[in-house]
Amino acid sequence: MRISFDLSDADLKHFRSVMRDVRARCKNKNEAEIVEAAKDLLEEIKSASAPDFVTERVSRLHELIEMLEDEDWALGGKDRERVVNGLAYFAEPEDMIHDKVPVLGYLDDAIMIELVVIELQHEIDAYDDFIAFRQTREERFGREEDPKIREEWVVSRRKALHQRMRRRRSRRRDKRGSSGRGPTALF
């Protein structure tokens, strides 16, 4: 069975407001606390036997966490802040629908994951390309490649993908208008 729904501009405005409120409440939490809380949510959902529509989306949270923890990817500055901001909602124990509500408890989390993934699409695409490149490189040259050579290609590929990610994000912001707050912008 497939159920879908459209979020209106008013609905998206509500989710943006919720995200701003959550980020404000998480202001005193550091990145490690936010990441740990998101990991806890992943484990909670896994052990709760959540509905498939939730578990399918939650795997994307895992990818965002990996993006922050991957030393080769070395995401920093405002780019890193964007991903941490995306995870902030999942660090807040009191979200829109209490997670203990059977079947629907994680519905708000699933919706917010979808919105965060849309907002961070360029970051996710760049990271996926980096992972694929690294895997291909390791398959071709082995994991024991000369560390100096490995560092050169990691830095080069990372730099190119970070630049591409920023360019694409900038183009999307330009399409939304000078405010940068189009219908899907969360943060």
Secondary structure per residue as TSV (DSSP state, phi and psi in degrees):
chain	resnum	aa	ss	phi	psi
A	1	M	-	360.0	140.1
A	2	R	-	-123.3	126.7
A	3	I	-	-122.9	129.3
A	4	S	-	-133.7	159.3
A	5	F	-	-150.1	156.5
A	6	D	-	-103.7	140.3
A	7	L	-	-97.6	126.0
A	8	S	-	-77.1	171.5
A	9	D	H	-58.5	-36.5
A	10	A	H	-66.1	-40.5
A	11	D	H	-62.3	-45.1
A	12	L	H	-64.6	-36.8
A	13	K	H	-61.5	-40.7
A	14	H	H	-62.1	-46.5
A	15	F	H	-64.2	-38.0
A	16	R	H	-61.7	-41.5
A	17	S	H	-64.0	-43.8
A	18	V	H	-61.2	-43.7
A	19	M	H	-63.2	-41.7
A	20	R	H	-62.1	-43.0
A	21	D	H	-62.8	-44.1
A	22	V	H	-64.1	-45.2
A	23	R	H	-60.5	-37.5
A	24	A	H	-65.2	-41.3
A	25	R	H	-68.7	-27.0
A	26	C	T	-91.0	3.5
A	27	K	T	-56.1	-32.3
A	28	N	T	-85.6	-3.5
A	29	K	S	-91.5	139.5
A	30	N	-	-88.3	173.8
A	31	E	H	-56.5	-43.8
A	32	A	H	-60.8	-38.8
A	33	E	H	-67.6	-40.0
A	34	I	H	-66.3	-44.9
A	35	V	H	-63.7	-43.2
A	36	E	H	-62.7	-40.8
A	37	A	H	-64.6	-39.1
A	38	A	H	-65.6	-39.3
A	39	K	H	-63.3	-40.9
A	40	D	H	-61.3	-41.5
A	41	L	H	-62.0	-42.3
A	42	L	H	-56.8	-46.5
A	43	E	H	-65.5	-41.3
A	44	E	H	-61.2	-44.3
A	45	I	H	-66.7	-40.5
A	46	K	H	-61.4	-44.6
A	47	S	H	-78.8	-17.5
A	48	A	T	-85.1	-2.9
A	49	S	T	53.0	52.7
A	50	A	-	-64.0	157.8
A	51	P	-	-59.8	153.2
A	52	D	H	-56.6	-37.2
A	53	F	H	-61.8	-23.9
A	54	V	H	-85.0	-50.9
A	55	T	H	-61.8	-32.5
A	56	E	H	-62.7	-37.2
A	57	R	H	-83.2	-32.4
A	58	V	H	-63.5	-27.1
A	59	S	H	-60.0	-26.2
A	60	R	H	-67.3	-31.7
A	61	L	H	-61.1	-41.2
A	62	H	H	-59.0	-40.4
A	63	E	H	-65.2	-39.0
A	64	L	H	-65.4	-38.9
A	65	I	H	-64.8	-45.2
A	66	E	H	-58.6	-39.3
A	67	M	H	-58.7	-38.6
A	68	L	H	-75.6	-32.3
A	69	E	H	-91.4	-11.4
A	70	D	-	-75.5	108.9
A	71	E	T	-64.4	-33.5
A	72	D	T	-65.6	-37.8
A	73	W	T	-70.8	-35.7
A	74	A	-	45.6	51.0
A	75	L	-	-69.1	130.3
A	76	G	-	-137.4	178.7
A	77	G	H	56.7	-139.9
A	78	K	H	-65.7	-29.2
A	79	D	H	-63.5	-45.0
A	80	R	H	-65.4	-42.5
A	81	E	H	-58.4	-39.3
A	82	R	H	-60.7	-43.0
A	83	V	H	-68.2	-43.5
A	84	V	H	-61.2	-42.9
A	85	N	H	-59.5	-37.3
A	86	G	H	-65.0	-32.1
A	87	L	H	-83.2	-16.1
A	88	A	H	-56.0	-39.5
A	89	Y	G	-56.8	-36.1
A	90	F	G	-82.9	-4.2
A	91	A	G	-95.0	-7.1
A	92	E	-	-94.8	116.6
A	93	P	S	-66.8	-28.3
A	94	E	S	-102.9	90.1
A	95	D	-	-100.1	-168.3
A	96	M	S	-63.1	-42.7
A	97	I	S	-119.5	123.8
A	98	H	-	-59.1	132.4
A	99	D	T	-62.6	-17.9
A	100	K	T	-80.1	-10.3
A	101	V	S	-69.1	120.2
A	102	P	T	-54.7	139.3
A	103	V	T	64.1	-47.6
A	104	L	T	-92.6	-9.3
A	105	G	T	-57.0	-30.6
A	106	Y	T	-104.5	7.7
A	107	L	H	-59.3	-45.2
A	108	D	H	-63.6	-36.0
A	109	D	H	-64.8	-42.8
A	110	A	H	-63.2	-42.0
A	111	I	H	-64.8	-45.9
A	112	M	H	-64.7	-36.2
A	113	I	H	-60.6	-45.0
A	114	E	H	-57.5	-44.5
A	115	L	H	-68.2	-39.2
A	116	V	H	-65.2	-42.0
A	117	V	H	-62.6	-40.3
A	118	I	H	-62.9	-45.8
A	119	E	H	-64.3	-35.5
A	120	L	T	-102.2	20.4
A	121	Q	H	-56.7	-40.6
A	122	H	H	-68.9	-36.3
A	123	E	H	-65.8	-43.9
A	124	I	H	-65.3	-45.3
A	125	D	H	-60.1	-44.6
A	126	A	H	-63.8	-43.0
A	127	Y	H	-65.9	-42.7
A	128	D	H	-59.0	-41.8
A	129	D	H	-65.3	-37.3
A	130	F	H	-64.9	-45.2
A	131	I	H	-60.7	-45.4
A	132	A	H	-63.4	-43.1
A	133	F	H	-62.5	-46.1
A	134	R	H	-62.1	-42.4
A	135	Q	H	-64.2	-45.7
A	136	T	H	-60.9	-43.7
A	137	R	H	-62.4	-43.9
A	138	E	H	-68.2	-35.0
A	139	E	H	-66.1	-37.2
A	140	R	H	-76.8	-43.1
A	141	F	H	-110.8	-4.8
A	142	G	-	84.4	161.4
A	143	R	T	-74.8	-15.2
A	144	E	T	-99.2	26.9
A	145	E	-	-57.3	148.9
A	146	D	-	-48.0	124.0
A	147	P	H	-56.9	-35.6
A	148	K	H	-66.8	-44.2
A	149	I	H	-65.4	-42.6
A	150	R	H	-59.6	-46.3
A	151	E	H	-60.6	-38.2
A	152	E	H	-62.3	-48.1
A	153	W	H	-73.0	-32.4
A	154	V	H	-61.5	-49.9
A	155	V	H	-62.4	-44.5
A	156	S	H	-63.4	-48.6
A	157	R	H	-66.5	-43.4
A	158	R	H	-59.8	-47.1
A	159	K	H	-59.3	-46.1
A	160	A	H	-62.6	-42.5
A	161	L	H	-72.8	-36.4
A	162	H	H	-62.4	-42.7
A	163	Q	H	-63.8	-43.2
A	164	R	H	-61.2	-43.3
A	165	M	H	-58.8	-46.1
A	166	R	H	-67.0	-40.6
A	167	R	H	-60.8	-47.5
A	168	R	H	-64.7	-39.7
A	169	R	H	-64.4	-40.3
A	170	S	H	-64.1	-42.5
A	171	R	H	-62.8	-40.5
A	172	R	H	-65.2	-40.8
A	173	R	H	-62.9	-40.8
A	174	D	H	-62.1	-37.3
A	175	K	H	-66.9	-32.6
A	176	R	H	-74.2	-21.9
A	177	G	-	111.9	174.8
A	178	S	T	-63.7	-26.4
A	179	S	T	-73.8	-23.0
A	180	G	-	74.6	3.7
A	181	R	-	-111.9	80.4
A	182	G	-	-86.7	-170.2
A	183	P	T	-60.2	-28.6
A	184	T	T	-104.5	-5.5
A	185	A	-	-65.7	123.1
A	186	L	-	-97.8	-35.4
A	187	F	-	-153.8	360.0
